[in-house]
Amino acid sequence: SLQSRKFCHNWLLGLGMADENLRLRDHEKEELSFYSKATTDFEYLFPFGWGELWGVADRTDYDLTQHQNTSGQDLTYYDQERNTHYIPYVIEPSLGADRVTLAFLCDAYDEELLDAEKNDSRAVLRLHPALAPIKCAVLPLSKKAVLSDPARRLCGELSKHFMCEYDDTGSIGKRYRRQDEIGTPFCVTLDFTTVGDEKTPADGCVTVRERDSMTQERIPMDRLKDYLLEKLAY
C-alpha cells in the first residue's frame, strides 16, 4: 500500500539515508507470487550499482485465509461502520539487516578535504546518532591523574545512559580523527581549565565537539548528560 511504502521510505530518510540514492521499483505482473497483489522494492545505489534493499509485498488476504481454513478459527474483522466482515490483508515488509547496514555505511562514509595547501583531509563516518555504535568519547587533554581521573569517572557516569568510550592515547587531534572514522557523534574533552590549578580557578566545563561540523562548545559538567541525551534523541 502507499501508506506502507511511505512509512518505509520515511524510516530510511529519517535515519540519514540520502534520497537520491534510493529508487522504487514495482514488480511486473509476471514477477509476482500467485498470492501477491503488488510488490515494491526499495533499491539503493551501492558503489557497485543498484541493489535491492527492502521489499514491500501486498499479500492480500491469502495468509489469514489459509490460517482460517486450517485452524477452523474465524479470523475475520467486523467493520461496525460498514456492518460487514472481511479478512484483513497482510502487508509484508522484508528488510535484510546486512543490506541496510551496508547501505547506511556507504551513505555515511566521507573523505573531507580540510586544507588543500597542507593536503589535510579526514575520513568521517557521518552516521545518524541513533546508528552510531559509540555515542560519545571522553578525551582528557593529558594523561595526568588530575585530568584522567575525573575523565574516567565522567565516562563511567555517561556509560549508564549510552555507549561511551574513553581514550587518552595520542594527541587530541589524532583522537578526534579516530572517533570521526568510527562515526562517534560527540567528543568530550576535559582540560586544565575544567579542573583548575593554583593560578586558574576551575570552571567546571568541558568542550563538546560535534563530529560533522567540528564545532566546539563549552558545556558545564552538571548539564552534560542532559545536553547529550537531547542531541542523541531520536
N, C-alpha and C positions, 0 to 999 in steps of 0.2 A: 504494500500500500504506500501511497505517497507520504503518509504520516510516519510510517516506519522508516522509509528511506531518509526522510528529513531528520529523524532522530539520530540515525547512524551518521549522517553527514555532519550534523552539528556536534556530535560527540568527537569526531576526528578533528574538526576545526577547533573545538574548544580546548583540545589538548595540544594545540600548536601546529597541526599539520597544515601545510600550505595548500590552499585551494587549487592553485594552478598545477599541482602535482597529482590531482585527483580527477577521475572521469568516471561516468556511469555508463554501463553497457547493459542493455536489455537483451535477454536471451531470445534467440529466434525460436519460432514455434517448434521446429524440429529438434531443438536442444532441450526442450522442457521435458521433465518427467511426466508420466501419464497423469499423476495426481496434481500437478502444479498448474496454477492459472497463470502465473508470471514469476519470473526470477530476474533480479537485477544484480549485477556485480559492480562493486566499487573497485576500480583499478588504480594502482599507484605507479607513478613514473620512477622506477628504480634506476640506478646508474646503468643497469644492464637492459633497460627497456621496461615497457608496461607489463605489469603482472597483477593477477587477481589478489585482492586484499580482503574483501568482505562480500559474501553473497547473502542476499535477502530474498527469500522464497515465499511466495503465497501458496501454501499447501492446501488451500480451500478447507472443506470440512472432512477431508479424507481421513486424517489421523483419528479424530474423535468418533467418526462413523465406524471405523474398524474396531476401536475400543468398545464402543457401544454394542456392536454386533457380537463381539467375542465374550464380553463380560455379562451382557444382558442388563446392564445398568443404563438408566435413562440419563444421557449426557446433554440433553437439550437445554437451552436457555429460554426462559419465558420473558418476553418483552411486554411489560404491562401497558405501555403507551399504545402499542400496535395490536395487543391482545393476540399474540402469536408465539409459537415455539419454533426455535431453529437451533441447529447445531453450529456452534461458533467456528469460524475459520482460524487456522493456525498460521501465524507469520513466523518464519524461522530465519533469524539472522545467524549466519555461520562465519565466525571470525577466528582465524588462526593466530594464536599468541605469538608464534615465531615470526610470522609475516608482518604483523602490525608493529612488533618491536623493531624489526629491521627497518621498516618504513619510517618510524619515528626517529631512529638513529640517523638514517640517511638525510632526513629533513633537517635535523638539528645540527649536523656537523658543518663547521665553517672554518675556513682559514682566513683570518683577518689581517690585512696589512696595516700596521700601526705607524711605521715610519719608513718611507721608501728610501730615503737617503741612507739610513742606517741598516736597511734591509731587515727591519724588525717586524716580525709577524707573530701571531699566536694561533694555535688551534683551540677552538672552543666548541663545546657541545651545548647548543642552545636549547636544552630540554625544558619543557614546561616544568615548573617546580613540582607538580604532582607526580611527574615521571622520574625526576632526578633521584638516583639511589641515595645520595648523601645530600641532605638539605642545607647543611651549614658546616663550615670548617672553622675551628678556633685556632688562631695562629698567634702565639706570643712573639713579640718582636725580638726577644732574646731568650736563650735557654736558661738564663739566670733564674734562680728559685723565686726571686721577688716577682717575676712575671709568669714563670712556668707553673708555679703552684696555684695561683688564682685562675690561670687559664685552664688547668686541668679540672679544677672544681667547677668552673663555668661550663666546660664541655660535659661534665657529668650531669649537671642540672638540665642543660638543654637536651641531652640524650633521653631524658624522661618523656619528652614531648615529640621528638622526631630524630631521625638518624643524623648524628653529628660526628665529625672526625677531628682529631687533634693532630697537629703537625708542627714540629719545631725544627725540621731539618732543612738547611739551606737558607738562602736569602729570602726575604719576604716576597720579592718579585717572582722568584722561581716557584715559591709555594703557591702564589696566585695562579701562575700558569698551570701548575699541576691540577689545581682544582677546576680551572677552566676546561681542561681536557676531559675530565670525567663528568662535567655538567653540574657541578655544585653551584646553586644559585647565589649563595651568600658566603662571604668570608668575614670573620670577626677577628680583629686584631687588637690585642692588648699591648699598650706601650708604656713608657715610663711616666707619661702624663696621667695614665689611668690610675696608677698606684701612688704616684708622687715620690718625692725624696726630700732631703734636708732643705733644698732650695725652692722646690716647686711643690705646692700643695696638690694632693690628688684631686682630680676632677670626677673620678668615678665613671668615666665614659669610655666606650670602646669605639673603634672605627669599623663600620659595616660597609663592605664593598660589594656592589651588585655586579654579577658576572657579565651580563650583556653590554651594559653601558660603561662599566668600570668606574661608575661614580661612587664617591665615598661620603659617608655621613656619620657624624658623631652622635652616639645614642647612649643615654645613661644605662648603666648595667641593670638597674632595677626595672627598666622598661624594655629591656632587650627581648625577653621571651615573648611578650605580647606583641612587640613590633614584628618579630619574625613570624609568629603564628598568623598575624594579619596578612603579611606578604605571601605566605605559603598557602593561604586558604584557597580551596577550590570548590 
